[in-house]
Each structure stands twice: as structure tokens, then as C-alpha cells.
Amino acid sequence: MWKKTARVIDRTLAFVEEWSLFLAVMLALVAALANVFLRKFTHVNLFWSDEVVRKVIFFTTYVGASAAVRSRSLIRIDALPQLFPLFKRGVTLLSHLAALFFAGLMVWLGWRMTAMVHADEFALTSTLRIPEWKFYAVLPVIGVLMFIRTLIVMVEDWQGGPSGD
């Protein structure tokens, strides 16, 4: 039961992450290419395209962090377990606990930052005039995703699941 539920959650989150990353990067690519094309062949400059690219980089950084948990690509200490195989489970557990702590901080601080920016009616992006709180709302959402993914990976490691040793 647990494995089937975890697999469904994992696939759903992977679908959301992959498609949101694809769409965001395509949006930035089209905006940047259109700006370069128009600047080179006409005298038109899309003043908002740089802002779009910056916001996409912000978004993809955090969504990529959740995807890194799924693919077990987070930075970790692996020299100690190679030298002393006895410490492998302990260091892995410590790494997972650090990821859970970081995800919790992202939820807590991200929520507070989102609420603070939402209360400021003048907090708008400089060119597109989009409320900034919509971009800060990514932080707690990704924190929750990272927390769920880390729990799934922890259980897989503990049970010797698909990616566990």
C-alpha cells in the first residue's frame, strides 16, 4: 500500500515539476529570442523580456531543488561513508534530516515573506507590474514538495526500495 501511494505521489509531483519547468523555460526562451530578434532587425526593444527571464530563473531554481531530491542529486558528504562504511546509514539519515529542516525553513520563512509582501500594495515587478507575492509564494510550495519528496526517499532508503542500497 505504501509503495503504491508513494509511487503515485512521486509520479504526480514529477509530472508537475517537469511540465512547469518545461513551460517556464520555453517562456523565457521565446521572450529572450523575440527580444534579440526585434533588437537586431528592428529598433523595437521588449523592455519586459529581461524581467521574465529573471523570474523564470528564480522559479526554475526552486523547482529544480525539488527535482534534485527526487533524483538524489543534493550535495552530501560521501567521503566519510566510503572510508567508513559503518557510517553510511547515519550520514544518509543526517543528510535527509538536514533536507527536511531546510524544507521546513522554506515553508515557514517563505510563508512569512509571502504574507509580508502580500500586505505591501506597492510590491510589484518593475516592468510587468505583477504582484511580487505571487513569486514569493513559490517558496512555501516548493518547501512542501521537498519535504514530501525527502520523506519518500527516506522511507525508500530505510526499506531498501528502488533507489536504496
Secondary structure, DSSP 8 states (H G I E B T S, - for coil): -HHHHHHHHHHHHHHHHHHHHHHHHHHHHHHHHHHHHHHHHSS---TTHHHHHHHHHHHHHHHHHHHHHHTT-S----HHHHH-GGGHHHHHHHHHHHHHHHHHHHHHHHHHHHHHHHH-TT-B-TTT--BTHHHHTHHHHHHHHHHHHHHHHHHHHHHT-SS--
